[in-house]
C-alpha cells in the first residue's frame, strides 16, 4: 500500500549559488560521501531528501544526515535511512521508500514513493 508520495524540483544553478553563499549548507544537508559529487548530483540528492520529507508528511524533526542516497551497482539510487527518518518510517508502518532522480536542462528532480504492507 502506498503511504506517501513526494516530489521535488531543484534548479542546479540556484542550488550551486546557495552553496556558495552559505558554505555550511553542504555540511548541514549532505554527508561526506555526497559532498564530493558533481553539482547536478548534489542538487539531485537535495531534491531527493526534500521529496522524502514530503512523502513522510514533512515532519519538522527529520535530520538531513539520516537519509543518504547511495548508488547500487546497477546505477539505481537507493536510500540508507537511520535515526529520525527510520523512526518516522516505522511510525507510519512503512517498509520501503522508492526513489528516482533525474537531471537535465539545469533542473534536478526526484520522486519518492513510501510503501507499507
DRENPA-3360 file (N, C-alpha, C; in nm, 2 decimals, always signed):
BEGIN
1 = XXXXXXXX = +0.08/-0.12/+0.00/+0.00/+0.00/+0.00/+0.09/+0.12/+0.00 ~ +0.05/+0.22/-0.08/+0.13/+0.35/-0.08/+0.09/+0.43/+0.04 ~ +0.18/+0.47/+0.11/+0.16/+0.56/+0.23/+0.19/+0.70/+0.21 ~ +0.27/+0.73/+0.11/+0.31/+0.87/+0.08/+0.39/+0.88/-0.05 ~ +0.37/+1.00/-0.11/+0.44/+1.03/-0.23/+0.49/+1.17/-0.22 ~ +0.62/+1.19/-0.26/+0.68/+1.32/-0.26/+0.76/+1.35/-0.38 ~ +0.76/+1.47/-0.43/+0.83/+1.51/-0.55/+0.90/+1.65/-0.52 ~ +1.02/+1.67/-0.57/+1.08/+1.80/-0.56/+1.16/+1.83/-0.69;
9 = XXXXXXXX = +1.17/+1.95/-0.72/+1.24/+2.00/-0.84/+1.34/+2.11/-0.79 ~ +1.46/+2.10/-0.83/+1.57/+2.19/-0.78/+1.65/+2.25/-0.90 ~ +1.66/+2.38/-0.91/+1.75/+2.44/-1.01/+1.89/+2.41/-0.97 ~ +1.97/+2.35/-1.06/+2.11/+2.32/-1.03/+2.19/+2.45/-1.00 ~ +2.17/+2.55/-1.08/+2.24/+2.68/-1.06/+2.20/+2.74/-0.93 ~ +2.07/+2.75/-0.90/+2.03/+2.81/-0.77/+2.09/+2.73/-0.65 ~ +2.09/+2.60/-0.66/+2.15/+2.52/-0.55/+2.30/+2.55/-0.54 ~ +2.37/+2.56/-0.65/+2.51/+2.59/-0.65/+2.53/+2.73/-0.59;
17 = XXXXXXXX = +2.45/+2.83/-0.63/+2.46/+2.96/-0.57/+2.43/+2.96/-0.42 ~ +2.34/+2.88/-0.37/+2.31/+2.87/-0.23/+2.43/+2.81/-0.16 ~ +2.49/+2.71/-0.21/+2.61/+2.65/-0.15/+2.72/+2.75/-0.14 ~ +2.74/+2.83/-0.25/+2.84/+2.93/-0.25/+2.82/+3.04/-0.15 ~ +2.69/+3.09/-0.14/+2.65/+3.19/-0.04/+2.66/+3.14/+0.10 ~ +2.63/+3.02/+0.12/+2.62/+2.96/+0.26/+2.70/+2.83/+0.26 ~ +2.83/+2.83/+0.27/+2.91/+2.71/+0.27/+2.87/+2.60/+0.37 ~ +2.82/+2.64/+0.48/+2.78/+2.55/+0.58/+2.66/+2.46/+0.54;
25 = XXXXXXXX = +2.59/+2.51/+0.44/+2.47/+2.44/+0.39/+2.51/+2.30/+0.34 ~ +2.62/+2.28/+0.28/+2.66/+2.15/+0.23/+2.68/+2.05/+0.35 ~ +2.74/+2.10/+0.45/+2.76/+2.01/+0.57/+2.63/+1.98/+0.64 ~ +2.53/+2.08/+0.63/+2.41/+2.06/+0.70/+2.32/+1.95/+0.63 ~ +2.32/+1.95/+0.50/+2.22/+1.87/+0.42/+2.28/+1.75/+0.36 ~ +2.42/+1.74/+0.34/+2.48/+1.63/+0.27/+2.59/+1.57/+0.36 ~ +2.60/+1.44/+0.35/+2.70/+1.36/+0.42/+2.83/+1.37/+0.33 ~ +2.94/+1.34/+0.39/+3.07/+1.35/+0.32/+3.08/+1.28/+0.19;
33 = XXXXXXXX = +3.02/+1.16/+0.18/+3.02/+1.08/+0.05/+2.94/+1.15/-0.06 ~ +2.84/+1.23/-0.02/+2.76/+1.30/-0.12/+2.83/+1.43/-0.16 ~ +2.90/+1.50/-0.07/+2.96/+1.63/-0.10/+3.06/+1.63/-0.21 ~ +3.12/+1.52/-0.24/+3.23/+1.52/-0.34/+3.17/+1.49/-0.48 ~ +3.04/+1.49/-0.50/+2.98/+1.46/-0.63/+2.97/+1.59/-0.72 ~ +2.95/+1.57/-0.85/+2.92/+1.69/-0.93/+2.80/+1.77/-0.89 ~ +2.79/+1.89/-0.92/+2.68/+1.98/-0.88/+2.54/+1.93/-0.92 ~ +2.53/+1.87/-1.04/+2.39/+1.82/-1.07/+2.35/+1.71/-0.98;
41 = XXXXXXXX = +2.45/+1.63/-0.94/+2.42/+1.52/-0.85/+2.39/+1.57/-0.71 ~ +2.46/+1.67/-0.66/+2.43/+1.73/-0.53/+2.29/+1.79/-0.53 ~ +2.25/+1.86/-0.64/+2.11/+1.91/-0.65/+2.01/+1.80/-0.65 ~ +2.04/+1.69/-0.72/+1.96/+1.57/-0.72/+1.94/+1.51/-0.58 ~ +2.05/+1.50/-0.50/+2.05/+1.45/-0.37/+1.96/+1.54/-0.28 ~ +1.97/+1.67/-0.29/+1.89/+1.76/-0.22/+1.74/+1.74/-0.25 ~ +1.71/+1.74/-0.38/+1.57/+1.72/-0.43/+1.52/+1.59/-0.37 ~ +1.60/+1.48/-0.37/+1.56/+1.35/-0.31/+1.52/+1.36/-0.17;
49 = XXXXXXXX = +1.60/+1.43/-0.09/+1.58/+1.44/+0.05/+1.45/+1.53/+0.08 ~ +1.43/+1.63/+0.00/+1.31/+1.71/+0.01/+1.19/+1.63/-0.03 ~ +1.20/+1.55/-0.13/+1.09/+1.46/-0.18/+1.06/+1.36/-0.07 ~ +1.16/+1.30/-0.01/+1.14/+1.20/+0.10/+1.06/+1.27/+0.22 ~ +1.11/+1.39/+0.26/+1.04/+1.45/+0.37/+0.89/+1.47/+0.34 ~ +0.86/+1.51/+0.21/+0.72/+1.53/+0.17/+0.64/+1.40/+0.18 ~ +0.71/+1.29/+0.13/+0.64/+1.16/+0.13/+0.61/+1.11/+0.27 ~ +0.70/+1.16/+0.37/+0.68/+1.12/+0.51/+0.59/+1.21/+0.58;
57 = XXXXXXXX = +0.53/+1.31/+0.52/+0.44/+1.40/+0.58/+0.50/+1.53/+0.63 ~ +0.63/+1.55/+0.59/+0.70/+1.67/+0.62/+0.71/+1.71/+0.77 ~ +0.74/+1.61/+0.85/+0.76/+1.64/+1.00/+0.88/+1.73/+1.01 ~ +0.88/+1.82/+1.10/+0.99/+1.92/+1.11/+1.11/+1.86/+1.19 ~ +1.11/+1.74/+1.24/+1.22/+1.69/+1.32/+1.31/+1.60/+1.24 ~ +1.30/+1.59/+1.11/+1.38/+1.49/+1.04/+1.52/+1.56/+1.02 ~ +1.62/+1.47/+1.04/+1.76/+1.52/+1.03/+1.81/+1.48/+0.88 ~ +1.87/+1.58/+0.81/+1.91/+1.56/+0.68/+2.01/+1.44/+0.66;
65 = XXXXXXXX = +2.10/+1.42/+0.76/+2.20/+1.32/+0.76/+2.15/+1.18/+0.78 ~ +2.02/+1.17/+0.82/+1.95/+1.04/+0.85/+1.90/+0.98/+0.72 ~ +1.91/+1.05/+0.61/+1.87/+1.00/+0.48/+1.98/+1.02/+0.38 ~ +2.05/+0.91/+0.34/+2.16/+0.92/+0.25/+2.13/+0.84/+0.12 ~ +2.15/+0.91/+0.01/+2.13/+0.84/-0.12/+2.26/+0.77/-0.16 ~ +2.25/+0.64/-0.19/+2.36/+0.57/-0.23/+2.33/+0.51/-0.37 ~ +2.43/+0.47/-0.45/+2.40/+0.42/-0.58/+2.44/+0.27/-0.59 ~ +2.34/+0.19/-0.63/+2.36/+0.05/-0.65/+2.45/+0.02/-0.77;
73 = XXXXXXXX = +2.51/-0.09/-0.77/+2.60/-0.12/-0.89/+2.53/-0.11/-1.02 ~ +2.40/-0.12/-1.03/+2.32/-0.10/-1.15/+2.30/+0.04/-1.18 ~ +2.33/+0.13/-1.09/+2.31/+0.28/-1.11/+2.19/+0.33/-1.04 ~ +2.11/+0.24/-0.99/+1.98/+0.28/-0.93/+2.01/+0.35/-0.79 ~ +1.94/+0.47/-0.77/+1.96/+0.53/-0.64/+1.88/+0.46/-0.53 ~ +1.94/+0.44/-0.42/+1.88/+0.38/-0.31/+1.89/+0.46/-0.18 ~ +1.81/+0.43/-0.08/+1.82/+0.50/+0.05/+1.90/+0.42/+0.15 ~ +1.98/+0.49/+0.23/+2.03/+0.44/+0.36/+1.96/+0.53/+0.46;
81 = XXXXXXXX = +1.87/+0.47/+0.54/+1.79/+0.55/+0.63/+1.83/+0.51/+0.77 ~ +1.83/+0.61/+0.86/+1.87/+0.59/+1.00/+1.80/+0.69/+1.09 ~ +1.82/+0.69/+1.22/+1.77/+0.79/+1.31/+1.63/+0.84/+1.29 ~ +1.62/+0.97/+1.28/+1.48/+1.03/+1.28/+1.40/+0.98/+1.16 ~ +1.47/+0.96/+1.04/+1.40/+0.92/+0.92/+1.35/+0.78/+0.94 ~ +1.43/+0.69/+0.99/+1.39/+0.55/+1.01/+1.28/+0.54/+1.11 ~ +1.29/+0.63/+1.21/+1.18/+0.63/+1.31/+1.05/+0.67/+1.25 ~ +1.05/+0.77/+1.17/+0.93/+0.82/+1.10/+0.87/+0.71/+1.01;
89 = XXXXXXXX = +0.96/+0.64/+0.94/+0.91/+0.53/+0.86/+0.84/+0.42/+0.94 ~ +0.90/+0.39/+1.05/+0.85/+0.29/+1.15/+0.71/+0.34/+1.20 ~ +0.70/+0.47/+1.24/+0.58/+0.52/+1.29/+0.47/+0.52/+1.19 ~ +0.50/+0.53/+1.06/+0.40/+0.52/+0.96/+0.37/+0.38/+0.92 ~ +0.45/+0.28/+0.96/+0.43/+0.15/+0.92/+0.49/+0.12/+0.78 ~ +0.58/+0.21/+0.74/+0.64/+0.20/+0.61/+0.75/+0.10/+0.61 ~ +0.77/+0.03/+0.50/+0.87/-0.07/+0.49/+0.97/-0.04/+0.38 ~ +0.93/+0.04/+0.28/+1.02/+0.07/+0.16/+1.00/+0.22/+0.12;
97 = XXXXXXXX = +1.11/+0.28/+0.08/+1.10/+0.42/+0.02/+1.17/+0.41/-0.11 ~ +1.09/+0.41/-0.22/+1.14/+0.40/-0.36/+1.19/+0.54/-0.40 ~ +1.29/+0.55/-0.48/+1.35/+0.68/-0.52/+1.39/+0.68/-0.67 ~ +1.35/+0.78/-0.73/+1.40/+0.81/-0.87/+1.45/+0.95/-0.88 ~ +1.57/+0.97/-0.94/+1.63/+1.10/-0.95/+1.66/+1.12/-1.10 ~ +1.64/+1.24/-1.15/+1.68/+1.28/-1.28/+1.73/+1.42/-1.29 ~ +1.82/+1.45/-1.38/+1.86/+1.59/-1.40/+1.89/+1.61/-1.55 ~ +1.83/+1.73/-1.60/+1.85/+1.77/-1.74/+1.81/+1.91/-1.75;
105 = XXXXXXXX = +1.88/+1.98/-1.84/+1.84/+2.12/-1.86/+1.85/+2.21/-1.74 ~ +1.95/+2.18/-1.66/+1.97/+2.27/-1.54/+1.88/+2.24/-1.42 ~ +1.79/+2.14/-1.43/+1.70/+2.10/-1.33/+1.73/+1.96/-1.28 ~ +1.72/+1.95/-1.15/+1.73/+1.81/-1.08/+1.59/+1.79/-1.02 ~ +1.54/+1.67/-1.04/+1.41/+1.63/-0.99/+1.42/+1.49/-0.92 ~ +1.34/+1.48/-0.82/+1.33/+1.35/-0.75/+1.19/+1.32/-0.71 ~ +1.16/+1.19/-0.71/+1.03/+1.14/-0.67/+1.05/+1.03/-0.57 ~ +0.97/+1.03/-0.46/+0.98/+0.92/-0.36/+0.84/+0.86/-0.34;
113 = XXXXX = +0.83/+0.73/-0.34/+0.71/+0.66/-0.30/+0.74/+0.58/-0.18 ~ +0.66/+0.60/-0.07/+0.68/+0.53/+0.05/+0.57/+0.43/+0.06 ~ +0.61/+0.30/+0.08/+0.51/+0.19/+0.08/+0.52/+0.12/+0.22 ~ +0.41/+0.05/+0.25/+0.39/-0.03/+0.36/+0.31/-0.16/+0.33 ~ +0.30/-0.24/+0.42/+0.22/-0.37/+0.40/+0.08/-0.35/+0.36;
% end
